[in-house]
Amino acid sequence: MGMTLSDFLVGDVVSINLDPTKGHESKKTRPCIIINIHPKLELITVFPVTDGKNKKGQIFVSIKNLKSAGLVKASVIDTYQIRSLSKERVVKKMGFISKDEIFECRKNIALIFEIDEEHLSS
């Protein structure tokens, strides 16, 4: 039996099968952060998580508590590669990130799409 949208929360870290992909898109099954849930469309919007080694810059958000996120190595959230995907791509739930990290992700969306910071609260 598969998961339903009610099984997910914004900030959950989930393992997602991102294939097929093209070009420089994040590939394979990898951890992702749920940043939004679209109940009517049965979609989740996610950011991929990638190795934190040598990843610096405004588009990356560091994950501070790896244990609560269900991760074992230094990792960052790549907020430039936002995607909306079917919940059917979720392989498993791994953990969650903090409210501060969710807010940092939203701030990055605002920068990318040139949205004023006052529009970031949920």
LINGIDA-V442865 format. One record per pair of residues at least 6 apart in sequence whose ideal C-beta (glycine too) atoms are under 7 Angstrom apart, sorted by the first residue. I is the first residue (numbers start at 0). J is the second residue. If there is no record, write none. Layout:
i:j
I:J
I:J
This chain:
i:j
1:87
2:86
2:89
4:36
4:38
4:41
4:86
7:33
7:36
7:43
9:33
9:34
9:35
9:36
9:101
10:32
10:33
10:95
10:96
10:101
11:33
11:92
11:95
12:30
12:32
12:48
12:68
12:69
12:93
12:94
12:95
12:96
13:31
13:33
13:89
13:91
13:92
13:93
14:28
14:30
14:90
14:91
14:93
15:28
15:29
15:31
15:45
15:84
15:88
15:89
15:90
16:28
16:88
16:90
17:25
17:26
17:27
17:29
17:47
18:26
18:27
20:26
24:80
25:47
25:49
25:77
25:80
28:90
29:47
29:48
30:48
30:70
30:93
31:45
31:46
31:47
31:48
32:45
32:46
32:48
32:76
32:96
32:104
33:43
33:45
34:44
34:45
34:46
34:104
35:44
36:43
37:83
41:85
41:86
42:83
42:84
42:85
43:84
43:86
44:81
44:82
44:83
45:82
45:84
46:76
46:77
46:78
46:80
46:81
46:104
47:77
47:80
48:62
48:74
48:76
49:74
49:75
49:77
50:72
50:74
51:61
51:73
51:74
51:75
52:73
54:75
57:107
57:110
58:77
58:78
58:79
58:107
59:75
59:76
59:77
60:75
60:76
60:78
60:100
60:103
60:104
60:107
61:75
62:68
62:70
62:74
62:75
62:76
62:96
62:100
63:97
64:97
65:71
65:74
67:94
67:95
68:93
68:94
68:95
68:96
69:93
69:94
76:104
78:104
78:107
78:108
79:111
81:108
102:119
105:119
106:116
106:119
109:116
109:119
